[in-house]
Amino acid sequence: MIHISGFSLLVMAILVYFLGWFVTRHVRLLDEYHIPAPVTGGLLTSATIAITSQFIDFDIQWDLALRDQLLLIFFCTVGLNARLRLLISGGKTLPLLFCIIAVFLVIQNTVGLSMAMLIGDEPIHGLIAGSITMAGGHGTAISWGAFLESEGYTGATEFGLIAATMGLIMGGMLGGPVAHQLIKNYRLDPKDADMGIHSDPESIETRAITLCMHQVLKVVLVIGACIIAGKYINGIFRSYGIVMPDYLPVLFLGMFAANIADIMKFQFNDQFINLFGDISLELFIAMSLMSLKLTRLAETAGPVVIIVLTQAVVICLFAYYIMFRAAGRDYDASLVTAGFVGLGLGATPVGLANVSTLTHRYGPSPKAYLIVPLLGSVFTDTLNAVVLQGFLTLPIFQ
């Protein structure tokens, strides 16, 4: 019996991340479709463990307490980035897109449930291959998977991870073609892009991050406080029969803290918040995938392929005929649509990767760079939690 926890788990997760980073850089297909390094490294590691265990009798016991804390840190940083001033800078388009996202999440879960029932699979698999993994990505898949398993749904995490991985690949493949078709059919001119919004992530990524101990401790303090308070509040909710993942109250407390700090002119270092969130999510995914029991996936491969392919068709139609029109029917809207396909099937980084690829080909779109992260993090993560709670109250899950 091999027991891995604490610093052993942390060190192994970092090594797995660098393994994935190296492999992804040197395998053109993985690099072209922006497969995250922890996904590549984690799946390679879990596959190696599964194969090795067939020849050598050993068992690994994973203590993933550290992983669960990293997820809470990530969602807290999402909340800390949800500032009202950013939402206001998005103009009148954002309130409409907020409603569009809410409608789409309901459609996505309805499609998942319908397909699962149509092929005779468990209804919960339709919900997992709905907005839990498609709009939520790997992090949300693992969080909800652990929660659903605690409620008696065996194998929810494994099913969610394969669905999230498939969705991520499809989101990276389909976003560009949808936008290309829009630009071609509507004869959109990149020169019409709204250049009045200054939000180009490439300039942010290349800018040096300047930190001091005082700034770091302020961010660590507010994240720690939000996590402690969020888990306490969730404990109160559960005592009244209201069940939700721990990350949800932490996310909302992060949003509250960020906007109160803005009102009081109390500044946090946004660069460190983003860096801290990215590190937490990458290590969280690496830990989850490297500890994955791949032998369980064979039983769910067929249903997940059918459901995810159906979801891909639905989101492309929704993006082309509804999201594009809601976003303004212009060049910026076509890139927002590509980003929406990426984040709606994979995750926010996939949506931004779609936008980045298109801007390099056609021309810049600061508006798309502003709206897509807001759609993916603030809107989708918050709305998704609410929509999922509603679906779980359906009689079919009681």
C-alpha positions in Angstrom: 0.0 0.0 0.0 1.4 3.4 -1.1 -0.1 6.4 0.7 0.2 9.8 -1.0 -0.9 13.0 0.7 0.2 16.5 1.7 3.6 17.5 0.3 4.0 14.2 -1.5 0.8 14.9 -3.4 1.8 18.5 -4.1 5.3 17.5 -5.4 3.8 14.7 -7.6 1.2 17.1 -9.0 3.8 19.6 -10.0 5.8 16.9 -11.7 2.7 15.7 -13.5 2.0 19.3 -14.6 5.5 19.6 -16.1 5.2 16.2 -17.8 2.0 17.4 -19.4 3.5 20.7 -20.4 6.5 18.9 -22.1 4.3 16.4 -23.9 1.7 19.0 -25.1 4.5 21.2 -26.5 5.9 18.3 -28.5 2.7 16.7 -29.7 1.2 19.0 -32.4 -2.4 17.8 -32.1 -2.4 18.5 -28.3 -0.8 21.9 -28.8 -3.1 22.8 -31.6 -6.2 22.2 -29.7 -4.9 23.8 -26.5 -5.2 20.7 -24.3 -4.2 21.9 -20.8 -0.9 20.5 -19.4 -2.5 19.0 -16.2 -5.0 17.1 -18.4 -2.3 15.6 -20.5 0.0 14.8 -17.6 -2.7 13.6 -15.3 -4.2 11.2 -17.9 -0.7 9.9 -18.8 0.1 9.3 -15.2 -3.2 7.6 -14.4 -2.8 5.4 -17.5 0.7 4.4 -16.5 -0.5 3.5 -13.0 -3.4 1.4 -14.4 -1.1 -0.5 -16.8 1.6 -1.0 -14.2 -0.9 -2.4 -11.7 -1.7 -5.2 -14.2 1.8 -6.5 -13.9 2.8 -5.5 -10.4 0.5 -6.0 -7.4 0.3 -2.6 -5.6 -2.3 -0.2 -4.5 -2.1 3.6 -4.1 -4.2 5.3 -1.5 -4.8 9.0 -2.3 -5.5 11.5 0.4 -6.9 14.4 -1.7 -7.7 16.9 1.2 -5.2 19.3 -0.3 -6.8 19.1 -3.7 -10.2 20.0 -2.3 -8.7 23.1 -0.7 -7.2 24.2 -4.0 -10.6 24.1 -5.6 -12.0 26.5 -3.0 -9.0 28.8 -3.5 -9.7 28.9 -7.3 -13.4 29.7 -7.0 -12.6 32.4 -4.4 -10.3 34.0 -7.0 -13.1 33.8 -9.6 -15.3 35.8 -7.2 -12.6 38.3 -6.4 -12.4 39.1 -10.1 -16.1 39.8 -10.4 -16.1 43.5 -10.0 -19.1 45.7 -10.9 -16.9 48.2 -12.6 -15.8 45.5 -15.1 -19.4 44.5 -15.7 -20.4 48.1 -16.3 -17.5 48.6 -18.7 -19.0 45.8 -20.9 -22.0 48.1 -21.7 -25.5 47.1 -22.4 -24.5 43.9 -24.1 -23.7 42.1 -20.8 -27.1 42.1 -19.2 -28.6 40.5 -22.3 -25.8 38.0 -22.5 -26.4 37.2 -18.8 -29.9 36.1 -19.7 -28.7 34.3 -22.8 -26.3 32.2 -20.7 -29.0 31.4 -18.2 -31.3 30.1 -20.9 -28.5 28.1 -22.6 -27.5 26.4 -19.3 -31.1 25.2 -18.9 -31.0 24.0 -22.6 -27.7 22.2 -22.1 -29.0 20.3 -19.1 -32.2 19.5 -20.8 -30.3 18.1 -23.8 -28.1 16.0 -21.5 -31.0 14.6 -19.6 -33.0 13.9 -22.7 -30.2 12.1 -24.4 -29.3 10.0 -21.3 -32.9 8.8 -21.0 -33.2 8.2 -24.7 -30.2 5.8 -24.8 -31.3 4.2 -21.5 -28.4 5.6 -19.4 -28.7 7.0 -15.9 -30.4 10.4 -15.8 -27.6 11.8 -13.6 -25.1 11.1 -16.4 -27.1 13.5 -18.6 -26.7 16.2 -15.9 -23.0 15.5 -15.5 -22.6 15.7 -19.3 -24.7 18.8 -19.3 -23.6 22.1 -17.7 -21.6 20.4 -14.9 -18.8 19.4 -17.4 -19.6 21.3 -20.6 -19.9 24.8 -19.2 -18.1 24.0 -15.9 -15.0 22.2 -17.1 -12.7 19.8 -15.2 -12.7 21.7 -12.0 -16.5 21.8 -11.7 -16.7 18.2 -12.9 -14.6 17.0 -10.1 -16.3 19.2 -7.5 -19.8 18.1 -8.4 -18.5 14.5 -9.0 -17.3 14.3 -5.4 -20.6 15.8 -4.2 -22.7 13.4 -6.2 -20.7 10.4 -5.1 -21.4 11.4 -1.5 -25.1 11.4 -2.4 -24.8 7.8 -3.7 -24.0 8.2 -7.4 -21.0 5.9 -8.0 -18.5 6.8 -10.6 -19.7 10.4 -11.1 -16.2 11.8 -11.0 -14.8 9.5 -13.6 -17.8 10.1 -15.9 -17.5 13.8 -15.5 -13.8 13.9 -16.3 -14.1 12.0 -19.6 -17.0 14.2 -20.5 -15.0 17.4 -19.6 -12.0 16.2 -21.6 -14.1 15.5 -24.7 -15.9 18.8 -24.3 -12.6 20.7 -24.0 -11.4 19.1 -27.3 -14.7 19.9 -29.1 -14.8 23.4 -27.8 -11.3 24.1 -29.2 -12.2 22.5 -32.6 -15.5 24.1 -33.2 -15.3 27.7 -32.0 -13.1 28.9 -34.9 -15.1 27.3 -37.7 -18.4 28.8 -36.4 -16.8 32.3 -36.2 -15.2 31.9 -39.7 -18.6 31.0 -41.1 -20.2 34.0 -39.5 -17.5 36.4 -40.8 -17.9 34.9 -44.3 -21.7 34.8 -44.5 -22.3 38.2 -43.0 -19.2 39.8 -44.6 -18.0 41.2 -41.3 -15.1 43.7 -41.3 -12.5 43.5 -38.6 -12.0 47.2 -39.0 -15.4 47.7 -37.3 -14.2 46.2 -34.0 -14.8 48.4 -31.0 -11.4 49.7 -30.1 -12.7 51.9 -27.2 -12.5 49.0 -24.7 -9.0 48.3 -23.5 -8.8 44.7 -22.4 -6.1 42.8 -24.2 -5.0 39.8 -22.1 -1.9 39.4 -24.2 -0.5 42.6 -22.9 -1.3 41.6 -19.4 0.3 38.2 -19.8 3.5 39.6 -21.0 3.7 42.3 -18.3 6.0 41.5 -15.4 4.2 40.6 -12.2 5.4 42.8 -9.3 4.7 41.6 -5.9 5.7 42.4 -2.3 5.0 40.4 0.9 2.4 43.0 2.0 0.3 42.5 -1.2 0.6 38.8 -1.1 -0.5 38.5 2.6 -3.6 40.8 1.9 -4.7 38.4 -0.9 -4.0 35.3 1.2 -5.9 36.8 4.1 -9.1 37.6 2.1 -9.0 34.2 0.4 -8.6 32.4 3.7 -11.4 34.4 5.3 -13.8 33.7 2.5 -13.1 30.0 2.6 -13.6 29.8 6.4 -16.8 31.9 6.3 -18.1 30.1 3.2 -17.7 26.6 4.7 -19.3 27.8 7.9 -22.3 29.3 6.0 -22.6 26.1 3.9 -22.7 24.1 7.2 -25.7 26.2 8.3 -27.5 25.7 5.0 -27.0 21.9 5.2 -28.5 21.9 8.7 -31.6 23.2 7.1 -31.6 20.6 4.3 -30.1 23.0 1.7 -27.3 21.0 0.1 -24.7 22.6 -2.2 -20.9 22.3 -2.9 -18.6 24.3 -0.6 -17.3 26.4 -3.4 -20.6 28.1 -4.1 -20.8 30.3 -0.9 -17.0 30.8 -1.2 -17.5 32.2 -4.7 -20.2 34.6 -3.7 -18.2 35.8 -0.6 -15.3 36.5 -2.9 -17.6 38.6 -5.2 -18.9 40.4 -2.1 -15.4 41.1 -0.7 -14.1 42.4 -4.1 -16.9 44.9 -4.5 -16.8 46.1 -0.9 -13.0 46.6 -1.3 -13.7 48.7 -4.4 -16.2 50.9 -2.6 -13.8 51.4 0.3 -10.8 52.1 -2.1 -9.0 49.0 -0.7 -6.9 47.6 -3.5 -5.9 44.0 -4.1 -3.1 42.9 -6.5 -5.1 41.5 -9.4 -2.1 39.9 -11.0 -1.4 37.8 -7.9 -5.1 36.9 -7.6 -5.1 35.6 -11.2 -1.8 33.8 -10.7 -2.9 32.2 -7.4 -6.1 31.1 -9.1 -4.4 29.6 -12.1 -1.9 27.7 -10.0 -4.6 26.3 -7.8 -6.8 25.2 -10.7 -3.8 23.6 -12.6 -2.7 21.6 -9.5 -6.2 20.7 -8.7 -6.8 19.2 -12.1 -3.4 17.4 -12.1 -4.1 15.8 -8.7 -7.6 14.7 -9.8 -6.6 13.2 -13.1 -3.4 11.4 -11.8 -5.5 9.7 -9.1 -8.2 8.7 -11.6 -9.4 5.1 -11.7 -9.3 4.6 -15.5 -10.6 1.0 -15.4 -14.1 2.5 -14.5 -14.2 4.6 -17.7 -14.8 1.7 -20.0 -18.3 1.3 -18.7 -19.3 4.9 -19.5 -17.4 5.6 -22.7 -20.3 4.9 -25.1 -23.0 7.1 -23.4 -20.6 10.0 -22.8 -19.6 10.1 -26.5 -23.2 10.2 -27.7 -24.2 12.9 -25.2 -21.2 15.1 -25.8 -21.5 15.0 -29.6 -25.1 16.0 -29.2 -24.1 18.9 -27.0 -21.6 20.0 -29.5 -24.2 20.2 -32.3 -26.7 22.1 -30.0 -24.1 24.7 -28.9 -23.0 25.4 -32.4 -26.6 26.0 -33.5 -27.3 28.1 -30.4 -24.1 30.2 -30.9 -24.7 30.8 -34.6 -28.4 31.7 -34.5 -28.8 33.2 -31.0 -25.5 34.2 -29.3 -24.2 36.0 -32.4 -27.3 38.1 -32.7 -27.4 38.9 -28.9 -23.8 40.0 -29.0 -24.4 42.6 -31.7 -24.2 40.8 -35.1 -20.8 42.4 -35.9 -17.1 41.4 -36.0 -16.8 41.6 -32.2 -19.9 39.4 -31.9 -18.4 36.7 -34.1 -15.4 36.4 -31.8 -17.6 36.5 -28.7 -19.5 33.6 -30.3 -16.3 31.6 -30.9 -15.4 32.2 -27.3 -18.8 31.1 -26.2 -18.5 27.8 -28.0 -15.1 27.2 -26.3 -16.3 28.1 -22.8 -19.6 26.4 -23.2 -18.0 23.0 -24.2 -14.7 23.2 -22.4 -13.7 26.1 -20.1 -12.9 29.8 -20.2 -9.2 29.3 -21.3 -10.5 27.4 -24.3 -12.9 30.3 -25.1 -10.0 32.8 -24.9 -7.8 30.5 -27.0 -10.4 30.6 -29.7 -10.6 34.4 -29.6 -6.8 34.7 -29.6 -6.5 32.4 -32.6 -9.1 34.4 -34.6 -7.6 37.8 -33.7 -4.3 36.7 -35.0 -5.9 35.8 -38.3 -8.5 38.6 -38.8 -7.7 41.4 -36.4 -8.0 42.6 -32.8 -11.2 42.6 -30.7 -10.7 44.1 -27.2 -14.5 43.8 -26.6 -14.3 40.0 -27.1 -11.3 39.8 -24.8 -13.4 41.6 -22.1 -16.7 39.8 -22.5 -15.5 36.2 -22.9 -13.8 35.9 -19.5 -16.8 37.6 -17.9 -19.1 35.1 -19.5 -16.9 32.2 -18.6 -16.1 33.0 -15.0 -18.5 35.4 -13.5 -21.7 34.6 -15.4 -21.3 30.9 -16.1 -19.9 29.7 -12.8 -22.5 31.6 -10.7 -25.5 30.8 -12.9 -24.4 27.2 -13.4 -24.5 26.5 -9.6 -28.0 28.0 -9.4 -29.3 26.1 -12.5 -27.9 22.8 -11.3 -29.5 23.2 -7.9 -32.8 23.7 -9.7 -32.4 20.5 -11.8 -31.4 18.4 -8.8 -34.8 19.2 -7.3 -36.6 17.4 -10.1 -38.5 14.3 -9.1 -36.2 12.1 -11.2 -33.4 12.7 -8.8 -35.3 12.3 -5.6 
